[in-house]
Amino acid sequence: MRRVALTILALCYLAACSSASVSPVSKPKDPEEELDSRRPTAPRDVRTRAKLHTELGSLYIQNGNLAVALEELIIAIDIDPNYAKAYGTRGVAHFRIREMELADRDFQRALSLDSGDPDINNNYGWFLCQVGREREAIPFLQRAIKNPLYETPDRAYLNAADCYAKLGELDKAEAYAQQSLRIAPDSAQALLKLADINYRRGDLQLASEQLSDLVRRVEPSAEALWLLIRVEHRLGNRTAEARYSSQLRRKFPLSPESQDLLRGHFE
C-alpha cells in the first residue's frame, strides 16, 4: 500500500491507493495492463482506478499543471461517475482557471454524492468565501468542523475565520483563528489571519508585532508581505514599508499583491 500525500491554499485530499502486487515469476505484461496516467487502467476495480486518477489530478493541481489535472479528473469521472472526490477536486481545478460556474457545479455534484465528506464541505465553503458568498459558506465549513473523522479541522476553522473577517464579524473571526492555531500551533496561515484581524480592527501595533514574529519564523508569502506593507504604511514607518515593498517586488513580481502595490491600492 502506498500513500499519495496531497495539499490545497486555501484545498487537497489525502487518500490511499493500492499498488499492484509483483509476482515472483516474471512474465511479459500485456501492454494494456501497463500504467498510463492518461487513460483508465484495466487491472483495478472501478473505484480504485478513479481514486488513482483523482490523486494524480490533485498532484497536478498542486504543481500548477491545471490542463493535465483536468484531463486526469475527466478520466476519473469517466471511470466512476459516482465518485464524489473526483468532482470536488475538479471544482478546485476549475476555480484555479477562474471557471467559477463550472467549479460551483462540480462542488454541488460532489456534495450530492457525499454530503458528509468533510474535505468537500471545507473546500466548497472555502470556494464560496473566495467568490463573495461568505454567509453561504459558513454552514459547509461548520459541517466539516463537526465531523469527528475530519483529519484537518484546523483548515475549516481557518476558512471560517476568513469568512467572518470578510463579513466584518471580527470577534468570531478571531475565535475561529485561535481554534485553528490550537489545533495546528505552527500554522503560519493562522498567525497571518490573526494579524489581519487586528489590522482590520485598527490595532496596528499588535498586528505589526505578530507579523514581525511570523517573518522571523517562516519565509513570508506575498500575502504576508503585503499585509506588512499596509500595516507599516498606516503606522508611518516608511523605512520598514520600503524594505517590505522591495522584498515583495523582488520575490513576487507577478503576484496580485505586487500589482496592488504598484497601483498604490493600500486598502
C-alpha positions as CSV (number, residue, x, y, z in Angstrom):
1,M,0.0,0.0,0.0
2,R,1.4,3.4,-0.9
3,R,0.1,6.8,0.0
4,V,0.0,9.9,-2.1
5,A,0.1,12.9,0.1
6,L,-1.9,15.9,-1.2
7,T,-2.4,19.5,-0.1
8,I,-4.8,22.5,-1.4
9,L,-4.4,27.1,0.0
10,A,-6.8,28.0,0.5
11,L,-7.8,22.6,-0.8
12,C,-6.1,18.9,-1.1
13,Y,-7.4,15.4,-0.5
14,L,-5.5,12.6,1.3
15,A,-6.3,9.0,0.1
16,A,-4.5,5.6,0.0
17,C,-4.2,3.7,-3.2
18,S,-3.1,0.1,-3.7
19,S,-0.1,-0.8,-5.8
20,A,-0.2,-3.9,-8.0
21,S,1.5,-6.9,-6.4
22,V,4.6,-8.3,-8.1
23,S,4.7,-12.0,-8.9
24,P,8.0,-13.8,-8.2
25,V,7.8,-15.3,-11.6
26,S,8.4,-12.8,-14.3
27,K,6.3,-12.8,-17.4
28,P,5.6,-10.3,-20.1
29,K,2.8,-7.9,-19.4
30,D,0.0,-7.1,-21.8
31,P,0.7,-3.5,-22.9
32,E,-2.9,-2.6,-21.9
33,E,-2.0,-3.5,-18.3
34,E,0.8,-1.0,-18.1
35,L,0.0,2.0,-16.0
36,D,-0.7,5.1,-18.1
37,S,-1.8,8.1,-16.2
38,R,-3.7,9.5,-19.2
39,R,-6.2,6.6,-19.6
40,P,-8.2,4.2,-17.4
41,T,-6.1,1.3,-16.1
42,A,-7.5,-2.2,-16.7
43,P,-6.3,-4.3,-13.7
44,R,-8.1,-2.3,-11.0
45,D,-11.6,-2.1,-9.7
46,V,-13.6,1.0,-10.7
47,R,-13.3,3.0,-7.5
48,T,-9.6,2.3,-7.0
49,R,-8.9,3.4,-10.6
50,A,-11.0,6.6,-10.2
51,K,-9.2,7.3,-6.9
52,L,-5.8,6.9,-8.5
53,H,-6.6,9.4,-11.3
54,T,-8.1,11.8,-8.8
55,E,-4.9,11.7,-6.8
56,L,-2.9,12.3,-9.9
57,G,-5.2,15.3,-10.7
58,S,-4.6,16.7,-7.2
59,L,-0.9,16.4,-7.6
60,Y,-1.0,18.2,-10.9
61,I,-3.1,21.0,-9.3
62,Q,-0.5,21.3,-6.6
63,N,2.2,21.6,-9.2
64,G,0.2,24.2,-11.2
65,N,-0.3,21.9,-14.2
66,L,-4.0,22.5,-14.5
67,A,-4.6,21.3,-18.0
68,V,-3.2,17.8,-17.2
69,A,-5.0,17.9,-13.9
70,L,-8.3,18.4,-15.6
71,E,-7.5,15.5,-18.0
72,E,-6.9,13.2,-15.1
73,L,-10.1,14.2,-13.4
74,I,-12.2,13.8,-16.5
75,I,-10.7,10.2,-16.7
76,A,-11.6,9.6,-13.1
77,I,-15.2,10.7,-13.6
78,D,-15.5,8.7,-16.8
79,I,-14.4,5.6,-14.9
80,D,-16.6,6.2,-11.9
81,P,-19.3,8.9,-12.4
82,N,-20.4,8.5,-8.7
83,Y,-17.0,9.2,-7.1
84,A,-17.6,12.4,-5.2
85,K,-14.0,13.4,-4.6
86,A,-13.3,13.5,-8.3
87,Y,-15.9,16.2,-8.7
88,G,-14.7,18.0,-5.6
89,T,-11.1,18.0,-6.9
90,R,-12.2,19.2,-10.3
91,G,-14.1,22.0,-8.6
92,V,-10.7,23.2,-7.2
93,A,-9.1,23.0,-10.7
94,H,-12.0,24.9,-12.3
95,F,-11.6,27.6,-9.6
96,R,-7.9,27.9,-10.3
97,I,-8.6,28.6,-14.0
98,R,-11.4,31.1,-13.0
99,E,-14.2,28.9,-14.3
100,M,-16.5,29.8,-11.4
101,E,-19.8,28.4,-12.7
102,L,-18.1,25.1,-13.5
103,A,-16.4,25.0,-10.1
104,D,-19.7,25.6,-8.3
105,R,-21.4,22.9,-10.4
106,D,-18.7,20.4,-9.6
107,F,-18.8,21.1,-5.8
108,Q,-22.5,20.8,-5.8
109,R,-22.4,17.5,-7.7
110,A,-19.8,16.2,-5.2
111,L,-22.0,17.1,-2.3
112,S,-25.0,15.4,-3.9
113,L,-23.0,12.2,-4.0
114,D,-21.5,12.5,-0.5
115,S,-23.0,15.3,1.6
116,G,-21.0,14.4,4.7
117,D,-17.5,14.4,3.2
118,P,-15.6,16.9,5.3
119,D,-12.9,17.7,2.7
120,I,-15.6,18.5,0.1
121,N,-17.6,20.6,2.6
122,N,-14.5,22.5,3.6
123,N,-13.4,23.1,0.0
124,Y,-16.8,24.3,-1.1
125,G,-17.0,26.6,1.9
126,W,-13.6,28.0,1.0
127,F,-14.7,28.4,-2.6
128,L,-17.9,30.3,-1.6
129,C,-15.8,32.6,0.7
130,Q,-13.4,33.4,-2.2
131,V,-16.3,34.4,-4.5
132,G,-18.0,36.7,-2.1
133,R,-20.6,34.3,-0.8
134,E,-19.3,34.3,2.8
135,R,-22.7,33.8,4.5
136,E,-23.5,30.8,2.4
137,A,-20.0,29.3,3.1
138,I,-20.4,29.1,6.9
139,P,-22.8,26.0,7.1
140,F,-20.4,24.0,4.9
141,L,-17.4,24.9,7.0
142,Q,-19.4,24.1,10.2
143,R,-20.3,20.7,8.7
144,A,-16.6,19.9,8.1
145,I,-15.6,21.1,11.6
146,K,-18.3,19.0,13.3
147,N,-17.2,15.8,11.5
148,P,-15.2,13.7,14.1
149,L,-13.4,11.9,11.3
150,Y,-12.0,15.0,9.7
151,E,-8.2,14.8,9.9
152,T,-7.5,18.5,9.3
153,P,-10.3,20.6,11.1
154,D,-7.8,23.4,11.5
155,R,-8.3,24.2,7.8
156,A,-12.0,24.6,8.2
157,Y,-11.6,26.7,11.3
158,L,-9.2,29.0,9.4
159,N,-11.5,29.2,6.4
160,A,-14.4,30.2,8.7
161,A,-12.2,32.8,10.3
162,D,-11.5,34.3,6.9
163,C,-15.3,34.3,6.1
164,Y,-16.2,36.1,9.3
165,A,-13.4,38.6,8.8
166,K,-14.7,39.5,5.4
167,L,-18.2,39.8,6.9
168,G,-16.7,42.3,9.5
169,E,-17.5,39.9,12.4
170,L,-14.0,40.2,13.8
171,D,-14.7,38.6,17.3
172,K,-16.0,35.4,15.6
173,A,-13.1,35.6,13.1
174,E,-10.6,35.7,16.0
175,A,-12.2,32.9,17.9
176,Y,-12.0,30.6,14.8
177,A,-8.5,31.6,14.0
178,Q,-7.4,30.9,17.6
179,Q,-9.1,27.5,17.5
180,S,-7.2,26.7,14.2
181,L,-4.0,27.7,16.0
182,R,-4.7,25.5,18.9
183,I,-5.0,22.5,16.6
184,A,-2.0,23.5,14.5
185,P,0.3,25.7,16.7
186,D,2.8,26.2,13.9
187,S,0.3,27.3,11.3
188,A,1.7,30.4,9.5
189,Q,-1.7,31.0,7.9
190,A,-3.5,31.1,11.3
191,L,-0.9,33.6,12.6
192,L,-1.3,35.7,9.5
193,K,-5.1,35.6,9.8
194,L,-4.8,36.9,13.4
195,A,-2.6,39.7,12.3
196,D,-5.1,40.5,9.5
197,I,-7.9,40.6,12.0
198,N,-6.0,43.1,14.2
199,Y,-5.2,45.2,11.2
200,R,-8.9,45.3,10.3
201,R,-9.6,46.3,13.9
202,G,-7.1,49.1,13.7
203,D,-4.8,47.5,16.3
204,L,-1.8,48.2,14.2
205,Q,0.9,47.8,16.7
206,L,-0.2,44.3,17.7
207,A,-0.6,43.4,14.0
208,S,3.0,44.6,13.4
209,E,4.3,42.6,16.3
210,Q,2.5,39.5,15.1
211,L,3.8,39.8,11.6
212,S,7.3,40.5,12.7
213,D,7.2,37.3,14.7
214,L,5.8,35.5,11.7
215,V,8.5,36.5,9.3
216,R,11.2,35.6,11.8
217,R,9.8,32.0,11.9
218,V,9.0,31.4,8.2
219,E,9.7,32.8,4.8
220,P,6.9,35.4,4.2
221,S,4.4,34.8,1.5
222,A,3.3,37.6,-0.9
223,E,0.1,37.9,1.3
224,A,2.2,38.3,4.5
225,L,4.5,40.9,2.9
226,W,1.5,42.9,1.5
227,L,-0.1,43.0,5.0
228,L,3.2,44.1,6.5
229,I,3.5,46.9,4.0
230,R,-0.1,48.1,4.7
231,V,0.5,48.0,8.5
232,E,3.8,49.9,8.3
233,H,2.2,52.3,5.8
234,R,-0.6,53.2,8.3
235,L,1.9,53.4,11.2
236,G,4.0,55.8,9.2
237,N,7.1,53.6,9.3
238,R,8.4,54.5,5.9
239,T,11.8,52.6,6.3
240,A,10.0,49.3,7.1
241,E,7.4,49.9,4.4
242,A,10.1,50.4,1.8
243,R,12.0,47.3,3.0
244,Y,9.0,45.1,2.7
245,S,7.9,46.7,-0.6
246,S,11.3,45.8,-2.0
247,Q,11.0,42.2,-0.9
248,L,7.5,41.9,-2.4
249,R,8.6,43.3,-5.8
250,R,11.7,41.1,-5.9
251,K,10.2,37.8,-4.7
252,F,6.7,38.0,-6.1
253,P,6.8,40.4,-9.1
254,L,3.8,39.0,-10.8
255,S,1.6,38.5,-7.8
256,P,-1.7,40.4,-7.3
257,E,-0.2,41.9,-4.2
258,S,2.7,43.4,-6.2
259,Q,0.2,44.8,-8.7
260,D,-1.8,46.4,-5.9
261,L,1.4,47.9,-4.5
262,L,2.3,49.4,-7.9
263,R,-1.2,50.9,-8.2
264,G,-1.0,52.3,-4.6
265,H,-4.1,50.3,-3.6
266,F,-3.3,50.1,0.1
267,E,-6.9,49.4,1.3
